[in-house]
Amino acid sequence: MLSRNFLLTGVVLASAILAGCQESENSTAEGSAAAQQAPKVQVGVIHIEQRAVELTSELPGRTKSSLEAEIRPQVGGIVEKRLFEEGQTVASGDLLYQLDDSTYESNVEQAQADLDSARATLTSTRQTYERYKTLKERNNVSQQNLDDANVAYLSAVAAEKRAVAALNSAKIDLAYTKITAPIDGKIGISDVTVGALVTANQSTPMTTIRATDPIFVDLAQTSVEQLRQRTLLSLEHVTLGDQTVQLILEDGSEYPYKGRLTTREVSVDEMTGSVTVRAEFANPDGLLLPGMFVRGYINDLNDSQAILVPQQGVMRNVQGNAYALVVNADNQVEQRILKTERAIGNQWYITDGIQDGDKVIVEGSMKVRPGDEVTTVELQRDPQSGRMVEVNAATTGQ
């Protein structure tokens, strides 16, 4: 009787275990089917298309007068008059300072007297020489007397030339007592007053004249930036820009006139690693003053087949390399390592890694990994709000 009960209990336990196994298998199968039928992740993509863009460089710089003349006296003397208002515009030849000229007028008179004396001597020696030549023809004077008369005459000729030169020099010194403007421009603050003693070619200028229309802007461009430009110019679809320059002033306002690059320095500054790039601007209103800090935007290059990717679609890996997630023709996610050249607005200018026609993920990138199969919604940027919106309501890649 006891063995029959054990047998019955074993049968019941075996049936229970078998039922449990079948239930577990059914549950596993249902879970696998559910996993296979789970919906694919939907991501927002933007369709990349080549476009023509202007590549602009932003460079810091300072304004510089196109002409600058430091006024220094060329003779010494006491300043008698100052004939300009500080800060006014002067023209070339305008009288700026008058020095005491009494000494120089006296020197001119002395030089004139010396010249008159030299000419009188010249006349006498010439007449003597001519008379001796006539007498020598009649053998009334010796050859030695004729030679002495000739030497005296030649010495008088030289003395007259020295006197003429001395008179001219005295007149030049007298003229230098009137200090005039050598260029057109605006004159600065005078560093000397009436009554001050100045000396010839002194180290301290009396004042400075600066021409500010046109005006130069010296911009600093790194040597690295110039190398990058040369690399881009090696591409067939990249050409040199029109080299126009737009200025932004210190207060953030835009200067109303555009300038143009005129020259580039031929050497690199060893202290800063930069190259000076000079632009010329019209300055009819005098808004730009020498020494102002500005920022210049130069149209360096033009790319007729540029690839631009929204910044929200570009990420960085742990090595610091830029990358983007791209949906391929099989609706699978690929990771592309990018070469970003510069930012243009809210987009990256890409020179390698993305091609025309690629679909770059700009929304939902955190939900997928390379190799995942996804569905896509094509997006575009709303020009008014700047946000990404659907091109149409239908999804693609089903």
Secondary structure, DSSP 8 states (H G I E B T S, - for coil): -HHHHHHHHHHHHHHHHHHHHHHHHHHHHHHHHHHHTS--EEEEEEE---EEEEEEEEEEEEEEEEEEEEE--SS-EEEEEE-S-TT-EE-TT-EEEEE--HHHHHHHHHHHHHHHHHHHHHHHHHHHHHHHHHHHHTT-S-HHHHHHHHHHHHHHHHHHHHHHHHHHHHHHHHHHTEEE-SSSEEE---S--TT-EE-TT-SS-SEEEEEEEEEEEEEEEEHHHHHHHHHHHTSTTEEE---EEEEE-TTS-B-SS-EEEEEE-SS--TTT-EEEEEEEE--TT----TT-EEEEEEEEEEEEEEEEEEGGG-EE-TTS-EEEEEE-TTSBEEEEE-EEEEEETTEEEEEES--TT-EEEEESGGG--TT-BEEEEEEEE-TTT--EEESSS--B--
